[in-house]
């Protein structure tokens, strides 16, 4: 994408204008009745820019302002290259949507932040105390400070949690608050999130991306940094466990199909904790363990991103595949610190907000410092009667989460719709809550070379800093509504922005953790490898190698079919057999000998069939292999660098795009297909380089490498087996095609010049200890990888590698010896036996690895978890 600079007219003939004057000249006024963040006042009141925005533009300077559109393009490119995504369940395409981030931050003065910080700190303490009371003595219910229907009648109230104590009496180590500024500049709490608050990962990515675009302004405005808060939170979470600094912390994710999976993986990598899914964990003797290649490792603290009802299928939802059976028993035994403890869903109900002033006075002996929007629970008759005549002025929300949670804006209802809603609320008053409508503040965005105001809502986070103590992360995630919309939500196409908090005190220059840069890099060698991650890495390696081999084979076949040498019957036999075994053509396609042209067209058509996978026999098409490669990689995003993931996504999408629209009957189809294969091959070479040179050699990487080498043995064995059976190695074109399939053409000709005999072939492709495409090299390397796995004692004693052949027993004269059959065909019995042994042992090894490391069918591994 070429960056789009602002129109020249914006910067022509500006004369002595200052940056602030220029900002005034391109600023679109905020909507009437909304607070204008750029001006620091409600729209309709005359005045200049807010002081902190004046300083921002002065630091950026006129040269920087002339470059804003280019910076926005750079920002978008950075997010795309880093693979930052947000999945929308409602979208039927199944594609991950790039994260949307505006160039300009929301800037908060020290005075604004002081009000927010004090108010949200108090609310974090309050909500935590409410959780303790709800699942403890229930004084709030006994004294009628909370209606029982809002707690006990809430589907998110978990009776199994009654009587359980939270470690350090800290029920809610993470609390998120959605805030908005009213037209008068006062901050209000719109909602609060306690189950599994999202945004901490996106907030980090936003900060890194935006601060890089304005480094001078970021430093000049004295913006407080974030790293220390994350560090302190992780330390505080560990302090809630008996293990203290040695506690093993994990982040429980619903998996890669969750809408915010990217940020979960990003946050886990940033904090240096294990990213786990429910089936990675198991409960033994009321303790939580992580299933790893080394056996079961204890988990002492868990950051939970799974909603409460799904966290334990034994106790809550039996149909949950996201949680861990028996984990509530671990909590009851006091053997796990969890952020956050299950059961907080009633606190997220909008109806609770209206009761907080009285609850705060009772539990904390304090008045609320930061007010909530005026809220009426219609389950109280007086509240219902007072809000029904004023529905047009409010926002109708559902009290309970098991119903449609979409907010209904009263101002957009017709008279008939008002009557319909009135009837619903009278019939089921408990189900509805009405909240005062607040015109959201409008923050500037750089849109079409103008400073365009858009409605925004700020999410801030209270993070535990010790038992019963919290700190407010100095910043937040801003959600920005589309122009003209009243609600800021990512699911409705909104975007995000960074939030900068100015400070008059010292700026904390704590560095990011050593394991983190601006993108997700591979983890340290000490990180545990779960069985699920190991399996996905194993298949990532297999699909990478399989795709690479299939692409190379398809290129060799198409190049041969397009040449004059394709008339060789032996070569056509080899091509037909290898293509069918590799599933590059369907079984009902005429043979390459009967109709080379039809065979070639079918091969092109089946490289990447459109519309998913319409035929079962195409499950191994190149397009399908690339999709499987991407799917396996998506399961281990936190272990891949951003560049690695980006290459995989580009390869899969690029190959499909290159082949889209190719007419297999066209005379140019073969050349176009070869070009598409070449493009994919180059990207796969880069992917292979990332796997080889940019990943730590832990057991996960070893399994990835083992997967690649198993696949390589299978491919090379099958190709050579068909070459021997078809006698194509006696044909010059067939000989060269086999060498090309082994990716050894340059090496072969450099070593053997124009020789095309069996001795040269076996020497290089079977026995050569230095050729990474020879069977001997692959088998030896595979033995080494197996010997270094967690459960292998040595290279020699590795039980997994016992069935692999011994290349040291292979002798060149014996392998090259052949017998002539009555029909004149040559048979290389010894060589064929070696090839078949390699192929059979590769299949057997794959099954053994699966049983030992993935399905845990091996007794040795079972005993480790006993």
C-alpha positions in Angstrom: 0.0 0.0 0.0 1.4 3.4 -1.0 1.1 6.0 1.8 -1.4 8.7 1.1 -0.1 12.1 2.0 -2.5 15.0 2.9 -3.6 17.1 0.0 -1.0 19.8 -0.8 -3.6 22.5 -0.2 -3.5 21.7 3.6 0.1 22.9 3.8 0.3 25.4 1.0 0.3 29.1 1.8 0.1 28.5 5.5 2.5 31.3 6.2 3.4 31.8 9.9 0.7 29.4 11.2 1.8 27.4 14.2 1.0 23.6 14.5 -1.9 24.5 16.9 -3.3 27.0 14.4 -3.1 24.4 11.7 -4.9 21.9 13.9 -7.6 24.5 14.4 -7.9 24.9 10.7 -8.5 21.2 9.9 -10.5 20.4 13.0 -14.1 19.3 12.4 -16.3 20.6 15.3 -17.7 18.0 17.7 -21.4 17.2 17.7 -23.5 19.5 19.8 -23.9 18.3 23.4 -20.7 16.2 23.3 -17.5 16.9 25.2 -14.8 17.8 22.7 -11.5 16.2 23.9 -9.5 18.3 21.5 -10.8 21.5 22.9 -11.2 20.3 26.5 -14.8 21.5 26.7 -18.3 20.9 25.5 -19.0 21.7 21.9 -20.7 25.1 21.6 -18.4 26.9 24.0 -15.8 29.0 22.2 -12.1 28.5 22.8 -8.8 27.2 21.7 -7.4 23.7 21.9 -6.9 22.1 25.3 -3.4 22.8 26.6 -2.1 19.3 26.4 -3.2 19.0 22.7 -1.5 22.3 21.9 1.7 20.8 23.4 1.2 17.6 21.4 1.0 19.4 18.1 3.9 21.6 18.9 6.0 18.5 19.7 4.9 16.9 16.4 5.7 20.0 14.4 4.6 21.1 11.0 6.8 18.5 9.3 5.2 15.8 11.4 1.7 17.1 10.7 2.4 16.9 7.0 3.2 13.3 7.5 0.1 12.1 9.4 -1.4 10.2 6.6 1.8 8.4 6.0 2.1 7.6 9.7 -1.4 6.1 9.7 -0.5 3.9 6.7 2.6 2.8 8.6 0.5 2.1 11.7 -1.9 0.0 9.7 1.0 -1.9 8.1 2.6 -2.6 11.4 -0.6 -4.1 12.8 -1.1 -6.2 9.7 2.5 -7.4 9.8 2.3 -8.2 13.5 -0.8 -10.2 12.8 -3.0 -8.2 15.3 -6.5 -9.5 14.8 -10.0 -9.3 16.3 -12.3 -12.2 15.5 -16.0 -11.4 15.0 -18.3 -14.4 15.7 -21.1 -12.9 13.6 -19.0 -12.8 10.5 -19.7 -15.9 8.3 -16.4 -15.8 6.4 -14.5 -17.2 9.4 -11.7 -14.8 8.6 -9.8 -12.9 11.3 -10.3 -9.2 11.1 -7.3 -6.9 11.4 -7.3 -4.9 14.6 -8.4 -1.3 13.9 -6.3 1.4 15.6 -6.5 5.1 15.2 -3.3 7.2 14.8 -4.1 9.8 17.5 -4.2 8.9 21.2 -6.7 10.1 23.7 -4.6 12.4 26.0 -5.6 12.8 29.7 -4.2 15.5 31.9 -3.0 14.8 35.4 -6.1 16.3 36.8 -8.4 14.0 34.8 -6.3 11.0 35.8 -6.3 11.9 39.5 -10.1 11.7 39.4 -10.2 8.5 37.5 -7.5 6.8 39.5 -9.0 7.6 42.9 -12.5 6.6 41.8 -11.6 3.3 40.2 -9.2 2.2 43.0 -12.1 2.6 45.4 -14.4 0.7 43.2 -12.0 -2.2 42.8 -11.9 -2.5 46.6 -15.7 -2.2 46.7 -16.4 -4.9 44.1 -13.9 -7.3 45.8 -15.6 -6.8 49.2 -19.0 -7.4 47.5 -17.7 -10.7 46.1 -16.5 -11.7 49.6 -19.9 -10.9 51.1 -22.0 -12.5 48.4 -20.2 -15.8 48.8 -19.7 -15.4 52.5 -22.0 -13.9 55.1 -24.4 -12.2 52.7 -24.9 -9.2 54.8 -25.8 -7.1 51.8 -28.8 -9.4 51.1 -29.8 -9.7 54.7 -29.8 -5.9 55.2 -31.6 -5.4 51.8 -28.8 -3.3 50.4 -28.9 -5.6 47.3 -32.2 -7.2 46.1 -31.8 -11.0 46.2 -33.2 -11.3 42.7 -30.1 -9.4 41.4 -27.8 -11.9 43.0 -29.4 -15.2 43.7 -31.7 -14.9 40.7 -28.8 -14.1 38.4 -27.6 -17.1 36.2 -24.0 -16.0 36.9 -24.4 -16.6 40.6 -22.6 -19.8 41.3 -23.8 -21.6 44.4 -20.9 -24.0 44.3 -18.6 -21.1 45.2 -20.5 -20.4 48.4 -18.1 -20.6 51.4 -14.9 -20.7 49.3 -12.3 -18.2 50.4 -10.1 -16.4 47.9 -6.3 -16.5 48.5 -5.4 -13.3 50.3 -9.1 -12.4 50.3 -8.5 -11.1 46.7 -11.4 -12.3 44.6 -10.8 -9.9 41.7 -7.2 -9.4 40.8 -8.3 -7.7 37.5 -11.2 -5.3 37.2 -12.0 -3.3 34.1 -14.2 -0.1 34.1 -15.8 1.5 31.1 -15.8 5.3 31.6 -17.2 8.2 29.6 -17.0 11.9 30.1 -20.2 13.9 30.2 -20.7 17.2 28.4 -19.6 19.0 31.6 -16.3 17.2 31.6 -17.1 14.9 34.6 -16.2 11.2 34.3 -18.9 8.6 34.8 -18.8 4.8 35.2 -20.9 3.2 32.5 -20.1 -0.5 33.2 -17.7 -2.8 34.9 -16.1 -6.1 33.9 -15.1 -8.7 36.4 -15.5 -12.2 34.9 -12.7 -12.2 32.3 -11.9 -8.6 31.4 -10.4 -8.2 27.9 -8.1 -5.5 26.6 -4.8 -5.8 28.5 -3.1 -7.3 25.5 -4.6 -4.9 22.9 -3.7 -2.0 25.2 0.0 -3.0 25.0 0.0 -3.4 21.2 -1.8 0.0 20.9 0.8 1.7 23.1 3.8 0.2 21.3 2.4 1.0 17.9 1.2 4.6 18.6 4.1 5.8 20.7 6.5 4.8 17.9 4.7 7.2 15.6 5.1 10.2 18.0 8.2 9.5 20.0 9.0 13.2 20.6 5.4 14.0 21.8 5.4 10.9 24.0 8.5 12.0 25.8 7.7 15.7 25.8 4.3 15.2 27.4 5.8 13.0 30.1 3.5 10.1 29.4 3.5 7.5 32.1 4.6 4.0 31.0 2.9 0.7 31.5 5.6 -2.0 32.1 5.9 -1.5 35.8 2.2 -2.1 36.3 2.3 -5.4 34.4 5.4 -6.5 36.3 3.8 -5.6 39.7 0.6 -7.4 38.8 2.4 -10.7 38.0 4.4 -10.4 41.2 1.3 -9.8 43.2 -0.5 -12.8 41.7 2.4 -15.0 42.7 2.4 -13.5 46.2 -1.1 -14.9 46.6 0.3 -18.4 46.5 2.4 -20.3 49.0 5.1 -20.7 46.3 5.6 -16.9 46.0 8.1 -15.9 43.3 8.5 -19.5 42.3 4.8 -20.0 41.5 3.9 -21.3 38.1 1.4 -18.9 36.4 -0.7 -19.8 33.4 -3.3 -18.0 31.3 -6.4 -20.0 30.4 -7.7 -19.2 27.0 -10.8 -20.5 25.2 -8.6 -21.1 22.2 -7.8 -19.6 18.8 -11.4 -19.2 17.7 -12.2 -16.8 20.5 -12.7 -13.2 19.4 -9.8 -11.8 21.4 -7.4 -14.8 21.1 -4.6 -12.6 19.7 -4.4 -10.4 22.7 -4.5 -13.5 25.0 -1.5 -15.0 23.3 0.2 -11.6 23.2 -0.4 -11.0 26.9 0.8 -14.5 27.9 4.0 -13.9 25.9 4.5 -10.4 27.4 4.1 -11.7 31.0 6.1 -14.8 30.3 3.4 -17.2 31.5 2.1 -20.4 30.0 -0.8 -20.0 27.5 -3.0 -23.0 28.1 -6.4 -24.4 27.0 -8.7 -26.4 29.3 -7.5 -29.8 27.9 -3.9 -28.8 28.7 -4.8 -29.0 32.5 -5.8 -31.7 34.8 -6.7 -32.0 38.5 -4.9 -34.5 40.8 -5.5 -34.6 44.6 -7.2 -31.2 44.6 -4.2 -29.6 42.8 -4.0 -28.3 39.3 -1.4 -29.6 36.9 -0.2 -28.8 33.3 0.2 -31.8 31.0 3.7 -31.4 29.4 6.2 -33.5 27.6 8.0 -34.0 30.9 4.9 -35.2 32.7 2.6 -33.2 35.0 3.8 -29.8 36.3 1.9 -27.9 39.0 0.1 -24.7 38.3 -0.2 -22.3 41.2 -2.0 -19.3 39.7 -4.3 -18.9 36.7 -5.3 -15.9 34.7 -8.7 -16.9 33.5 -10.1 -15.7 30.1 -12.9 -18.3 30.1 -16.3 -17.1 31.3 -17.3 -18.5 34.7 -19.9 -21.0 33.6 -17.5 -22.8 31.3 -14.6 -23.1 33.7 -15.5 -26.5 35.3 -17.8 -28.9 33.5 -18.1 -31.1 36.6 -19.5 -28.2 38.6 -21.2 -25.9 36.2 -21.9 -26.5 32.5 -21.5 -30.2 31.6 -21.2 -29.4 27.9 -18.1 -27.2 28.4 -15.0 -28.2 26.5 -13.2 -25.0 27.6 -12.7 -25.6 31.3 -11.0 -28.1 33.6 -13.0 -30.8 35.4 -12.6 -30.4 39.1 -11.0 -27.0 39.2 -13.6 -25.7 41.7 -12.4 -28.4 44.1 -8.9 -27.0 43.7 -10.2 -23.5 44.6 -12.1 -24.9 47.6 -8.9 -26.6 48.9 -7.1 -23.2 48.6 -4.5 -24.6 46.2 -4.9 -22.1 43.4 -5.0 -18.3 43.0 -7.3 -17.3 40.1 -7.7 -14.0 38.3 -10.6 -13.8 38.6 -12.4 -16.1 40.9 -15.6 -17.6 39.4 -19.0 -16.1 40.4 -18.6 -12.4 39.7 -21.0 -12.2 36.8 -23.8 -10.6 39.0 -21.5 -7.6 39.5 -21.4 -7.0 35.8 -25.2 -6.4 35.6 -26.1 -2.8 34.9 -28.7 -3.0 37.6 -26.0 -3.3 40.3 -24.7 0.2 39.5 -27.8 1.9 41.1 -27.2 0.2 44.4 -23.5 0.9 44.8 -23.7 4.2 46.7 -25.4 2.5 49.6 -23.2 -0.6 49.4 -20.1 1.5 49.4 -21.2 3.3 52.5 -21.9 0.0 54.3 -18.8 -2.0 53.2 -16.2 0.7 53.1 -17.7 3.5 55.2 -17.0 5.9 52.3 -19.0 7.7 49.6 -18.5 6.8 46.0 -15.8 9.1 44.5 -16.6 8.3 40.9 -20.3 8.2 40.1 -22.2 5.7 38.0 -24.7 6.8 35.4 -28.1 7.1 36.8 -29.5 3.6 36.7 -33.0 2.1 37.6 -33.7 -1.5 38.0 -37.3 -2.1 36.9 -37.7 -4.9 39.4 -38.5 -2.2 41.9 -42.0 -0.8 41.3 -41.1 2.8 42.0 -38.2 2.6 39.6 -40.4 1.1 36.9 -43.0 3.8 37.3 -40.5 6.6 37.1 -38.7 5.4 33.9 -41.6 4.3 31.8 -42.7 7.8 30.9 -39.1 8.7 30.0 -37.9 5.7 28.0 -37.0 7.9 25.1 -34.4 9.6 27.2 -32.7 6.4 28.5 -31.0 3.3 27.4 -32.8 -0.1 27.9 -30.5 -2.9 29.0 -31.1 -6.5 30.0 -30.5 -7.2 33.7 -29.3 -10.8 33.2 -26.6 -12.0 30.8 -28.5 -15.1 29.5 -30.7 -12.9 27.3 -29.9 -10.5 24.5 -27.5 -8.0 25.9 -27.7 -5.4 23.1 -28.5 -1.9 24.5 -31.6 -0.2 23.1 -31.3 3.5 22.6 -34.7 5.1 23.6 -34.1 8.1 21.4 -34.1 5.9 18.3 -37.4 4.1 19.1 -40.6 5.0 17.3 -43.8 5.6 19.3 -45.0 2.1 18.4 -41.7 0.6 19.6 -41.9 2.6 22.8 -45.3 1.0 23.4 -43.9 -2.5 22.7 -41.0 -2.0 25.1 -43.3 -0.7 27.8 -45.4 -3.8 27.5 -42.4 -6.1 27.8 -41.1 -4.2 30.9 -44.5 -4.3 32.6 -44.8 -8.0 32.0 -41.2 -8.9 33.1 -39.9 -5.9 35.1 -37.0 -7.8 36.7 -35.4 -8.5 33.3 -34.9 -4.9 32.4 -32.7 -2.0 33.6 -32.8 1.6 32.3 -29.8 3.7 32.3 -29.5 7.4 31.7 -28.3 8.2 28.2 -24.9 10.0 28.2 -23.6 11.6 25.0 -20.1 10.1 24.7 -17.1 12.4 24.6 -15.6 12.8 21.1 -11.9 12.4 20.6 -10.0 13.5 17.4 -9.2 11.0 14.8 -7.1 11.5 11.6 -9.6 10.8 8.8 -9.5 12.0 5.2 -6.8 14.6 6.1 -9.0 16.1 8.8 -9.2 16.0 12.6 -12.6 14.3 12.8 -14.2 13.9 16.2 -15.7 10.5 17.0 -17.5 9.2 20.1 -15.3 7.2 22.5 -15.4 5.2 25.6 -12.4 4.6 27.9 -11.6 1.2 29.5 -9.2 1.4 32.5 -7.9 -1.5 34.5 -7.4 -2.1 38.2 -4.6 -4.7 38.8 -3.8 -6.4 42.0 -0.6 -5.3 43.6 -0.8 -7.5 46.7 -3.5 -9.1 49.0 -6.4 -6.7 49.1 -4.5 -4.0 47.2 -4.9 -2.6 43.6 -3.2 -0.1 41.3 -4.7 1.5 38.2 -2.8 0.9 35.0 -1.7 4.4 33.9 -3.5 4.3 30.5 -6.3 2.5 28.9 -7.9 1.1 25.8 -10.2 3.6 24.0 -13.0 2.2 21.9 -14.1 4.5 19.2 -17.5 4.4 17.5 -18.1 4.8 13.8 -18.9 8.3 12.7 -22.6 8.9 13.5 -22.9 6.0 15.9 -23.8 6.4 19.5 -22.3 3.2 20.9 -18.6 2.4 20.8 -18.1 -1.3 20.2 -15.5 -3.4 18.3 -18.2 -5.9 17.2 -20.0 -3.2 15.3 -17.1 -2.0 13.3 -15.6 0.4 15.8 -11.9 1.0 16.2 -9.5 1.6 19.1 -7.1 4.2 20.3 -4.3 4.4 22.8 -4.8 6.5 26.0 -1.9 8.6 27.2 -1.8 9.7 30.8 0.4 12.7 31.6 2.3 12.9 34.9 3.9 15.7 36.8 6.0 13.2 38.8 8.8 11.0 37.6 8.2 8.8 34.5 8.7 5.1 35.3 11.3 3.8 32.8 10.9 0.2 33.8 11.8 -1.8 30.7 9.5 -4.4 29.1 10.3 -7.9 30.3 13.3 -9.5 28.6 11.2 -12.0 26.7 9.2 -9.3 24.9 9.8 -6.9 22.1 7.3 -5.0 20.0 6.1 -8.3 18.5 5.5 -11.8 19.8 8.9 -13.5 19.7 9.7 -17.1 20.5 9.9 -18.0 24.1 12.9 -18.9 26.2 14.1 -22.4 26.3 12.8 -22.8 29.9 9.1 -22.5 28.8 7.1 -25.7 29.4 5.7 -27.5 26.3 2.2 -28.7 26.8 1.0 -31.9 25.0 -1.4 -29.8 23.0 1.2 -27.3 21.9 3.6 -30.2 21.2 1.0 -31.8 18.9 0.3 -28.6 17.0 4.1 -28.0 16.6 4.5 -31.5 15.3 1.8 -31.0 12.7 3.1 -27.5 11.9 6.4 -29.2 10.9 4.6 -31.9 9.0 2.4 -29.6 7.0 5.2 -27.2 6.3 7.3 -30.1 4.8 4.3 -31.7 3.1 3.3 -28.4 1.4 6.9 -27.8 0.4 7.3 -31.3 -1.1 3.9 -31.1 -2.9 4.7 -27.7 -4.4 8.1 -28.9 -5.6 6.5 -32.1 -7.0 3.7 -30.1 -8.7 6.3 -27.8 -10.3 8.4 -30.7 -11.5 5.3 -32.4 -13.0 4.0 -29.3 -14.8 7.4 -28.4 -16.1 7.9 -31.9 -17.5 4.3 -32.0 -19.0 5.0 -28.7 -20.7 8.2 -29.9 -22.2 8.9 -32.1 -25.2 10.4 -34.8 -23.0 7.0 -35.6 -21.6 6.5 -38.3 -24.2 8.7 -40.8 -22.3 6.4 -43.6 -21.1 8.6 -44.3 -18.0 8.5 -40.7 -17.0 4.7 -40.5 -17.5 4.3 -43.6 -15.3 6.3 -42.0 -12.5 4.4 -38.7 -12.8 1.1 -40.5 -12.7 2.0 -42.6 -9.7 3.5 -39.9 -7.6 0.8 -37.4 -8.4 -1.9 -39.8 -7.3 -0.2 -40.9 -4.1 0.4 -37.2 -3.2 -3.4 -36.5 -4.0 -2.5 -33.9 -6.6 -5.1 -35.4 -9.0 -8.3 -37.2 -8.4 -8.6 -40.9 -8.8 -11.0 -40.6 -11.8 -8.6 -38.5 -13.8 -7.3 -40.2 -17.0 -3.7 -41.4 -16.6 -0.8 -39.3 -17.7 0.0 -41.9 -20.4 -3.5 -42.0 -21.8 -4.0 -38.2 -21.9 -1.1 -36.0 -20.7 -3.0 -32.8 -21.6 -6.1 -33.8 -19.5 -3.8 -34.9 -16.7 -2.0 -31.6 -16.7 -5.3 -29.6 -16.7 -6.6 -31.7 -13.8 -3.4 -31.1 -11.8 -3.8 -27.4 -12.3 -7.5 -27.4 -11.4 -6.8 -29.4 -8.2 -4.0 -27.4 -6.8 -6.3 -25.2 -4.8 -10.0 -26.0 -5.5 -12.3 -23.1 -4.7 -15.0 -23.1 -2.1 -13.2 -24.9 0.7 -12.8 -28.7 0.2 -15.6 -30.0 -2.0 -14.1 -33.5 -2.6 -12.8 -35.8 0.1 -9.9 -36.9 -2.2 -8.6 -33.3 -2.3 -7.9 -33.3 1.5 -4.2 -33.3 0.5 -4.4 -30.7 -2.3 -1.7 -28.0 -2.0 -4.3 -25.4 -1.0 -5.6 -27.7 1.7 -2.1 -28.3 3.0 -1.5 -24.6 3.3 -4.8 -24.1 5.1 -3.8 -26.9 7.5 -0.4 -25.3 8.0 -2.1 -22.0 8.9 -4.6 -23.8 11.2 -1.8 -25.5 13.1 0.2 -22.3 13.4 -2.9 -20.4 14.7 -2.9 -22.8 17.7 0.6 -21.8 18.7 0.6 -18.1 17.9 2.4 -17.3 21.1 5.4 -19.4 20.0 5.8 -17.8 16.6 7.4 -14.5 15.8 5.1 -12.0 14.0 7.1 -12.4 10.9 6.8 -16.2 11.0 3.0 -16.0 11.3 2.8 -13.3 8.6 4.7 -15.4 6.2 2.3 -18.3 6.8 -0.8 -16.2 6.3 0.7 -14.6 3.2 1.6 -17.9 1.7 -1.9 -19.4 2.2 -3.8 -16.4 1.0 -1.3 -15.6 -1.8 -1.4 -19.1 -3.3 -5.2 -19.1 -3.3 -5.2 -15.6 -4.8 -2.7 -16.5 -7.5 -4.7 -19.5 -8.6 -8.1 -17.8 -8.4 -9.5 -17.3 -11.8 -7.0 -19.5 -13.7 -8.7 -21.3 -16.5 -7.2 -24.8 -16.4 -8.2 -25.2 -20.1 -6.3 -22.1 -21.1 -3.0 -22.5 -23.0 -1.4 -20.3 -20.3 -2.7 -22.2 -17.3 0.4 -24.3 -16.8 2.7 -21.3 -16.9 0.4 -19.4 -14.5 0.3 -22.3 -12.2 4.0 -22.7 -12.2 4.4 -19.1 -11.3 2.0 -19.5 -8.4 3.9 -22.5 -7.2 7.1 -20.6 -7.4 5.7 -17.7 -5.3 4.5 -20.1 -2.7 7.8 -22.0 -2.7 9.7 -18.8 -2.0 7.5 -18.0 1.0 7.8 -21.6 2.3 11.5 -21.3 2.1 11.2 -18.2 4.4 8.9 -20.1 6.7 11.4 -22.9 6.9 14.1 -20.4 7.7 12.0 -19.0 10.6 11.5 -22.5 12.0 15.1 -23.5 11.6 16.9 -20.3 12.7 14.5 -18.3 14.8 13.0 -20.8 17.3 14.5 -21.9 20.5 15.6 -25.6 20.4 13.2 -26.8 23.2 11.2 -30.0 23.0 8.4 -28.2 21.1 10.9 -27.2 18.4 12.3 -30.8 18.4 8.8 -32.2 17.7 8.3 -29.6 14.9 11.6 -30.8 13.4 10.7 -34.4 13.9 7.4 -33.8 12.1 9.3 -32.3 9.2 11.7 -35.2 9.0 9.0 -37.8 9.1 7.3 -36.1 6.3 10.5 -35.8 4.3 11.2 -39.5 4.7 7.7 -40.3 3.4 8.0 -38.0 0.4 11.4 -39.1 -0.6 10.7 -42.8 -0.1 7.5 -42.6 -2.1 9.1 -40.7 -5.0 12.0 -43.1 -5.2 9.8 -46.2 -4.9 7.7 -45.0 -7.9 10.9 -44.1 -9.8 12.3 -47.6 -9.4 9.0 -49.3 -10.2 8.4 -47.3 -13.3 12.0 -47.6 -14.5 12.1 -43.9 -15.0 15.6 -43.6 -13.5 16.9 -45.2 -16.7 15.4 -42.3 -18.7 17.3 -39.0 -18.8 14.2 -36.9 -18.2 12.9 -39.2 -15.4 16.4 -39.3 -13.7 16.5 -35.5 -13.7 12.9 -35.2 -12.5 13.7 -37.4 -9.5 16.8 -35.4 -8.6 14.7 -32.2 -8.9 12.1 -33.7 -6.6 14.8 -34.3 -4.0 15.8 -30.6 -4.5 19.3 -31.7 -5.3 19.8 -30.7 -8.9 22.6 -28.2 -8.4 24.4 -30.4 -5.9 24.1 -33.4 -8.2 25.5 -31.7 -11.3 28.3 -30.1 -9.3 29.4 -33.5 -7.9 28.6 -35.8 -10.8 28.4 -33.5 -13.8 26.4 -35.3 -16.5 26.4 -38.8 -15.0 23.0 -40.4 -14.9 23.7 -43.8 -13.4 22.4 -45.7 -10.3 25.6 -45.3 -8.4 25.6 -41.5 -8.6 21.9 -41.5 -7.7 22.2 -43.7 -4.6 25.4 -42.0 -3.5 23.7 -38.6 -3.3 20.0 -39.3 -2.6 20.4 -42.3 -0.3 23.8 -42.4 1.4 25.3 -38.9 1.4 25.7 -37.9 5.0 25.9 -34.2 4.1 22.9 -33.9 1.9 19.8 -32.8 3.9 17.7 -34.5 1.2 19.3 -37.9 1.4 17.6 -40.6 3.3 20.6 -41.4 5.4 20.9 -37.7 6.5 17.2 -37.5 7.4 17.2 -40.8 9.4 20.4 -39.8 11.3 19.0 -36.3 12.1 15.7 -37.8 13.1 17.5 -40.2 15.6 19.3 -37.2 17.1 16.1 -35.2 17.6 14.4 -38.2 19.2 17.3 -38.7 21.5 17.0 -35.2 22.9 13.3 -35.3 23.7 12.3 -34.9 27.3 11.5 -38.6 27.8 14.5 -40.0 26.0 17.6 -40.8 28.0 20.1 -40.8 25.2 20.5 -41.0 21.4 21.3 -44.7 21.6 18.6 -45.6 24.1 15.7 -43.7 22.5 12.9 -46.1 22.3 11.1 -44.0 19.7 14.0 -44.4 17.3 14.5 -48.2 17.7 12.5 -49.1 14.6 14.3 -46.6 12.4 16.7 -48.2 9.9 20.5 -48.0 10.5 22.1 -46.1 7.6 25.5 -47.4 8.7 24.4 -50.8 7.5 23.6 -49.6 4.0 26.3 -50.6 1.4 26.6 -48.8 -1.9 27.4 -52.0 -4.0 24.5 -53.9 -2.5 22.0 -51.1 -3.1 23.1 -50.6 -6.7 22.9 -54.3 -7.5 20.0 -55.1 -9.8 18.3 -58.1 -11.4 16.8 -58.3 -14.8 13.3 -59.7 -15.0 11.9 -61.9 -17.8 10.2 -58.8 -19.3 13.5 -56.9 -19.4 12.7 -54.7 -16.3 15.3 -54.1 -13.8 14.7 -54.7 -10.1 16.8 -53.2 -7.3 15.7 -55.5 -4.4 18.1 -54.2 -1.7 17.4 -50.6 -2.5 13.7 -51.2 -2.6 13.8 -52.9 0.8 15.7 -49.9 2.3 13.1 -47.5 0.8 10.1 -49.5 2.1 11.7 -49.9 5.5 12.2 -46.1 5.7 8.6 -45.5 4.7 7.1 -48.1 7.1 9.3 -46.8 10.0 8.2 -43.2 9.4 4.5 -44.2 9.6 5.2 -46.3 12.8 7.1 -43.5 14.4 4.3 -41.0 13.8 1.9 -43.2 15.6 4.3 -43.9 18.5 4.9 -40.2 19.0 1.2 -39.5 19.0 0.5 -42.2 21.6 3.4 -41.2 23.9 3.3 -37.4 23.8 -0.2 -36.4 22.6 -2.8 -39.0 23.6 -0.7 -40.1 26.7 -1.3 -43.8 25.9 2.2 -44.7 26.9 2.5 -46.2 30.5 5.7 -44.3 31.3 4.0 -40.9 30.8 0.9 -42.1 32.7 3.0 -43.0 35.6 4.5 -39.6 35.8 1.0 -38.2 36.6 -0.1 -40.9 39.0 
